Amino acid sequence: MATSEELHKRRVEAVARGVGSTIPAYVDRAGGGTITDVDGREWIDFAAGIAVTNVGNSAPRVVEAVRAQVERFTHTCFMVAPYESYVAVCEQLNALTPGGFEKRSALFNSGAEAVENAVKIARHATGRPAVVVFDHAYHGRTNLTMALTAKNMPYKHRFGPFAGEVYRVPMSYPLRDGGLDGATAAARSIEMIEKQVGAENVAALLIEPIQGEGGFVVPAPGFLPALREWATAAGVVFVADEIQTGFCRTGDWFACEHEGVEPDLITLAKGIAGGLPLAAVTGRAELMDAVHVGGLGGTYGGNPIACAAALASVETMRELDLAAAARRIGAVMGERLRAIAAGDPRVAEVRGRGAMLAVEIVVPGTLTPDPAATAAISAACHAAGLLTLTCGTYGNVLRFLPPLVISDDELGRGLDILAAAFG
């Protein structure tokens, strides 16, 4: 087997430079809370493929379901010759997602594709053009979703011009907005929408219940419910982007549930299928069914192998009660992170829910972001065998997304490495 060094030499000659990687090691196998590279080195995994392998890598039910499906057929295109597993995934999503109303679902390939289709559905159903998004938002890398995304580098730099009729308003970011309460922060955003866009022009209000790439920003309590109430009154489609927060990650099946928010449409991907590419839009039947036949779809959307993996993943989440596992992970990690923060003035805040936690790093005594210190801490983790990720508009947030099946021993060892990296 080639070494990581040998593979990297091949990569330089074969892979486009614009595709980055967090660590210089090449993976041989993974499972539970660890990844093993081709040189035999073990890494404790606090990334989960960016919140994808919630059920773990090579989860037994997923492996079994995928193997069985591959033996039957790999692809027909649901739009040409449909199959039961696509229908079964949609049934599961309609039942699992928040809201007791009648729902429909459609399956796609990626989170960005799900977001694009949610916008298409909202515009078609309302006849309105405008989409409202928030500061620090991340919604994808396609042309429309780059327009929806806030951060320029690396996501948007020199890739424009972007899609139009996208409007950005302030997010509730308690650390950086003076600690505004949720209702006041929502009123600020709503006033901007009404004055600068006009509610009657807005098709959709699109928001991550907890922002992902933007820095794991948890809005103040009451922010989401106030926006939901306004959207209902204004005839605006409330779209929850749960691509990173969904499927037990935050301690409930979906982050909206923490405040009882029922979105009109919800976009899903990442944790849905145990590592296989699958995404979905689920929402109110009258919105989803407003689109003409043939208006939604895609060649690979709802691929049968990915659907088999999704059904097995959901079964695993139920069987192992991974929402409760996320809460346990959050309790352990939260205690350790707060202990680190108490002894390190660079930590401005520990935040998150369940197994979606982060620390924001600043220049001590200020709120000035310190991306260099953040990168150095993360690099120290990597050198010691802990896979961590950074994020945030300012590049100064360390985020933690362990697989929800990580063992207590793996979690503890990872936290020890993290504490040592802070020095």
C-alpha positions in Angstrom: 0.0 0.0 0.0 1.3 3.5 -0.9 2.3 5.8 2.0 0.7 9.1 2.6 3.8 10.8 1.3 3.6 8.8 -1.9 -0.1 9.5 -2.3 0.4 13.2 -1.8 3.0 13.3 -4.6 0.4 11.6 -6.9 -2.3 14.0 -5.7 -0.2 17.1 -6.7 0.0 15.7 -10.2 -3.6 14.6 -10.5 -5.9 16.7 -8.3 -6.9 20.3 -8.9 -5.1 22.6 -6.5 -8.3 24.3 -5.5 -9.4 21.2 -3.6 -8.0 21.4 -0.1 -7.6 18.9 2.8 -7.4 19.5 6.5 -4.7 16.9 7.3 -1.8 15.5 5.1 -2.7 11.9 5.9 -4.6 9.5 3.6 -7.3 7.3 5.1 -7.2 3.5 5.0 -10.1 2.7 7.2 -12.4 4.3 9.8 -15.0 3.4 12.4 -16.5 4.4 15.7 -14.6 7.5 16.7 -11.3 6.9 14.9 -9.7 7.1 11.5 -6.6 5.1 10.5 -4.3 6.3 7.8 -2.4 4.3 5.2 0.7 4.5 7.4 -1.1 2.9 10.4 -1.5 6.1 12.4 -4.8 6.5 14.3 -6.6 9.8 14.5 -9.4 10.5 16.9 -12.2 12.0 14.8 -13.8 15.2 16.0 -15.0 16.0 12.5 -17.3 13.2 11.3 -16.7 14.2 7.7 -18.2 17.6 8.6 -21.2 16.1 10.5 -21.8 13.4 7.9 -20.9 10.1 9.7 -23.3 10.6 12.7 -23.8 6.9 12.8 -20.1 6.3 12.4 -18.0 5.2 9.5 -18.9 1.7 8.1 -21.9 1.4 10.5 -23.0 -2.3 10.4 -26.6 -1.7 9.3 -25.5 0.7 6.6 -22.8 -1.7 5.3 -25.3 -4.5 5.1 -28.0 -2.4 3.4 -25.6 -1.0 0.8 -24.2 -4.4 0.0 -27.6 -5.9 -0.5 -28.7 -3.0 -2.7 -25.6 -3.1 -4.9 -26.3 -6.8 -5.6 -29.9 -5.9 -6.8 -29.3 -2.8 -8.9 -27.2 0.4 -8.6 -29.3 2.9 -10.7 -32.3 3.3 -12.8 -33.1 7.0 -12.2 -36.2 7.5 -10.1 -37.6 9.8 -12.8 -37.4 6.9 -15.4 -38.0 3.7 -13.4 -39.0 4.3 -9.8 -38.3 2.1 -6.8 -39.6 1.6 -3.2 -36.6 2.8 -1.3 -37.0 6.4 -2.6 -40.6 6.4 -1.4 -39.6 4.9 1.9 -37.0 7.6 2.6 -39.6 10.3 1.8 -42.1 8.6 4.2 -39.5 8.6 6.9 -38.6 12.2 6.4 -42.2 13.3 6.4 -42.7 11.6 9.7 -39.4 12.6 11.4 -39.3 16.3 10.6 -41.0 18.9 12.8 -44.6 19.8 12.0 -47.8 17.8 12.3 -49.1 19.0 8.9 -49.2 16.9 5.7 -45.8 16.8 4.0 -44.0 15.7 0.9 -40.3 15.2 0.2 -38.0 15.2 -2.8 -34.5 13.7 -2.9 -31.3 15.2 -4.3 -27.5 14.8 -4.2 -26.1 17.4 -2.0 -26.9 20.1 0.6 -26.4 22.9 -1.9 -28.7 21.2 -4.4 -31.4 20.8 -1.6 -31.1 24.5 -0.8 -31.4 25.5 -4.5 -34.5 23.4 -4.8 -36.1 24.8 -1.7 -35.7 28.3 -3.2 -37.2 27.1 -6.5 -40.2 25.6 -4.6 -40.7 28.8 -2.5 -40.5 31.0 -5.5 -42.8 28.9 -7.6 -45.4 28.5 -4.8 -45.5 32.2 -3.8 -44.8 33.9 -7.2 -42.3 36.1 -5.4 -38.6 36.6 -6.3 -36.7 37.6 -3.2 -34.8 35.4 -0.8 -33.7 36.6 2.7 -30.6 35.1 4.3 -28.4 36.1 7.3 -25.0 37.4 8.1 -22.4 34.5 8.6 -24.7 32.1 6.7 -23.3 29.2 4.7 -25.6 27.4 2.2 -23.3 25.9 -0.4 -20.9 26.4 -3.3 -23.2 26.5 -6.4 -23.9 29.8 -8.1 -27.1 30.5 -6.2 -25.9 29.1 -2.9 -22.7 31.1 -3.1 -25.0 34.2 -3.4 -26.8 32.9 -0.3 -23.5 32.3 1.6 -22.0 35.2 3.5 -18.2 34.5 3.6 -16.1 35.5 0.6 -12.9 33.5 1.1 -12.6 30.7 0.2 -16.2 30.1 -1.0 -17.0 33.1 -3.2 -13.7 34.8 -4.2 -13.7 35.7 -7.9 -16.5 33.2 -8.8 -19.1 35.9 -9.5 -21.3 37.3 -10.7 -23.9 35.6 -8.5 -27.6 35.0 -8.7 -29.7 38.0 -7.9 -32.7 38.8 -5.6 -30.8 37.7 -2.5 -30.9 40.0 0.6 -28.8 39.7 3.8 -29.9 40.8 7.2 -28.3 40.6 10.7 -28.1 37.3 12.5 -28.6 37.0 16.3 -24.9 36.5 17.4 -25.1 37.0 21.2 -21.3 37.3 21.6 -21.0 40.0 19.0 -24.3 41.9 18.9 -24.1 43.3 22.4 -26.1 40.4 23.9 -29.4 41.4 22.2 -32.3 39.2 23.3 -33.9 37.1 20.6 -37.0 39.1 20.1 -35.0 42.4 19.8 -32.6 40.8 17.3 -35.4 39.4 15.3 -37.2 42.8 15.2 -34.0 44.4 13.9 -33.8 41.9 11.0 -37.5 42.1 10.3 -37.4 45.9 10.1 -34.6 45.7 7.6 -36.5 43.2 5.5 -39.7 45.3 5.4 -37.8 48.6 4.7 -35.2 47.4 2.2 -37.0 44.4 0.4 -40.7 44.6 1.2 -42.4 41.6 2.8 -44.7 41.3 -0.3 -41.6 40.6 -2.4 -40.1 37.8 -0.3 -40.5 34.2 -1.3 -38.4 32.6 1.4 -36.6 33.4 4.6 -33.7 30.9 4.8 -31.8 30.3 8.0 -29.6 27.7 9.8 -31.1 27.1 13.3 -27.5 26.9 14.4 -25.0 28.3 11.9 -22.4 25.9 10.7 -19.5 27.3 8.6 -20.3 30.7 10.0 -19.0 29.8 13.4 -21.6 27.5 15.2 -23.5 30.6 16.1 -26.5 29.8 18.3 -29.1 32.5 18.1 -30.5 34.0 21.3 -33.7 32.2 22.5 -36.8 33.6 20.9 -35.0 34.7 17.7 -36.2 31.8 15.5 -39.8 31.7 16.9 -40.1 35.5 16.2 -38.9 35.0 12.6 -41.3 32.1 12.2 -44.2 34.1 13.4 -43.4 37.0 11.1 -43.0 34.7 8.1 -46.4 33.2 8.7 -48.1 36.6 8.9 -46.3 37.8 5.8 -46.9 34.8 3.6 -43.2 34.1 3.5 -41.9 30.5 3.3 -39.8 29.8 6.3 -36.9 27.5 5.3 -34.7 25.8 7.9 -31.3 24.7 6.6 -30.7 21.7 8.8 -27.9 20.2 6.6 -25.3 20.4 9.3 -27.6 20.3 12.4 -29.9 17.5 11.4 -30.2 13.8 12.3 -29.6 13.9 16.1 -26.5 16.1 15.9 -27.8 18.7 18.4 -29.5 16.4 20.8 -32.8 16.3 19.0 -33.6 14.9 15.6 -33.5 18.5 14.3 -32.3 21.7 15.8 -35.6 23.5 15.2 -37.2 21.3 17.8 -35.2 23.0 20.6 -37.6 26.0 20.4 -40.6 24.2 18.9 -40.2 25.9 15.5 -42.0 24.1 12.6 -40.5 25.2 9.2 -42.5 25.3 6.0 -39.6 23.6 4.2 -36.5 21.9 5.7 -33.3 21.1 3.8 -31.4 18.0 4.7 -28.2 16.2 3.8 -24.9 15.3 5.6 -26.0 13.0 8.4 -28.9 11.5 6.4 -27.1 8.5 4.8 -24.1 7.4 6.8 -21.6 8.9 4.3 -23.3 8.3 1.0 -24.4 11.3 -1.1 -28.1 12.1 -0.5 -30.1 15.3 0.3 -33.7 16.2 0.6 -36.3 19.0 0.8 -39.2 18.1 3.0 -42.1 20.4 3.6 -45.8 21.4 3.6 -47.6 19.3 1.0 -49.2 22.4 -0.6 -45.8 24.0 -1.2 -44.0 20.9 -2.4 -46.9 19.9 -4.7 -47.2 23.4 -6.2 -44.3 22.7 -8.6 -45.4 21.2 -12.0 -44.5 17.6 -12.8 -41.0 17.4 -14.1 -40.0 20.6 -12.3 -38.0 18.8 -9.6 -35.5 16.0 -10.0 -32.0 15.1 -11.1 -30.3 12.0 -12.6 -28.8 10.8 -9.4 -31.2 12.3 -6.9 -32.4 9.6 -4.5 -30.0 7.0 -5.9 -31.1 3.5 -4.6 -27.8 2.8 -2.8 -27.9 6.1 -1.0 -31.6 5.5 -0.1 -30.7 2.1 1.3 -28.0 3.7 3.4 -30.4 6.4 4.6 -33.0 3.9 5.8 -30.3 1.9 7.6 -28.9 5.1 9.2 -32.3 6.2 10.5 -32.9 2.7 11.9 -29.5 2.9 13.6 -30.2 6.4 15.0 -33.4 5.0 16.5 -32.0 1.8 17.8 -29.0 3.5 19.5 -30.9 6.6 20.5 -28.3 8.8 19.0 -30.1 12.0 20.0 -29.5 11.0 23.6 -25.9 10.1 22.7 -25.4 13.6 21.3 -26.7 15.1 24.6 -24.2 12.9 26.6 -21.3 13.9 24.3 -22.3 17.5 24.7 -22.4 17.3 28.5 -18.9 15.7 28.6 -17.4 18.0 26.0 -19.1 21.1 27.4 -17.6 20.5 30.8 -14.1 20.1 29.5 -14.3 23.0 27.1 -15.6 25.3 29.9 -12.6 24.2 32.0 -10.3 25.1 29.2 -12.0 28.4 28.8 -11.7 29.2 32.5 -7.9 29.0 32.3 -7.3 30.5 28.9 -8.3 34.2 28.2 -8.2 33.5 24.4 -11.5 31.7 24.6 -14.3 34.2 24.3 -17.1 31.7 24.3 -18.0 28.0 24.4 -21.2 27.4 22.5 -23.3 24.9 20.7 -25.8 22.1 21.4 -25.5 18.4 21.8 -22.5 17.1 19.8 -22.2 20.3 17.8 -19.9 22.5 20.0 -17.3 25.2 19.4 -15.0 27.7 21.0 -14.3 31.2 19.7 -10.7 32.4 19.9 -9.9 36.1 20.4 -7.1 38.3 21.4 -7.2 38.2 25.2 -9.2 41.1 26.8 -10.9 41.9 23.5 -13.4 40.5 21.0 -10.8 40.8 18.2 -10.7 37.5 16.3 -7.5 35.6 16.4 -7.4 33.2 13.4 -3.7 32.6 13.7 -4.0 31.3 17.3 -7.0 29.2 16.2 -5.1 27.6 13.3 -2.1 26.9 15.6 -4.3 25.1 18.2 -5.9 23.1 15.5 -2.5 22.2 14.0 -1.3 21.1 17.4 -4.3 18.8 17.7 -3.5 17.3 14.2 0.1 16.7 15.2 -1.0 14.8 18.3 -3.6 12.7 16.4 -6.8 14.6 16.9 -8.8 15.6 13.8 -10.4 19.1 14.4 -11.9 21.7 12.1 -11.9 25.5 12.1 -14.7 27.7 10.9 -16.3 31.1 11.3 -16.5 34.3 9.3 -13.3 35.5 10.9 -11.6 32.0 10.9 -11.3 32.0 14.7 -13.7 29.2 15.7 -12.7 25.7 16.6 -15.6 23.4 16.0 -16.2 19.8 17.2 -18.4 17.3 15.5 -17.5 13.8 16.8 -19.4 10.8 15.4 -22.4 10.1 17.7 -21.1 6.6 18.3 -17.7 7.7 19.6 -16.7 5.7 22.7 -16.2 7.3 26.1 -12.5 6.4 25.9 -12.0 7.9 22.4 -13.9 11.0 23.5 -11.8 11.4 26.6 -8.5 10.9 24.8 -9.5 13.4 22.2 -10.4 16.0 24.9 -7.0 15.4 26.6 -5.2 16.1 23.3 -7.3 19.2 22.8 -6.6 20.5 26.4 -2.8 19.9 25.8 -3.0 21.8 22.5 -4.3 24.9 24.3 -1.2 24.6 26.5 
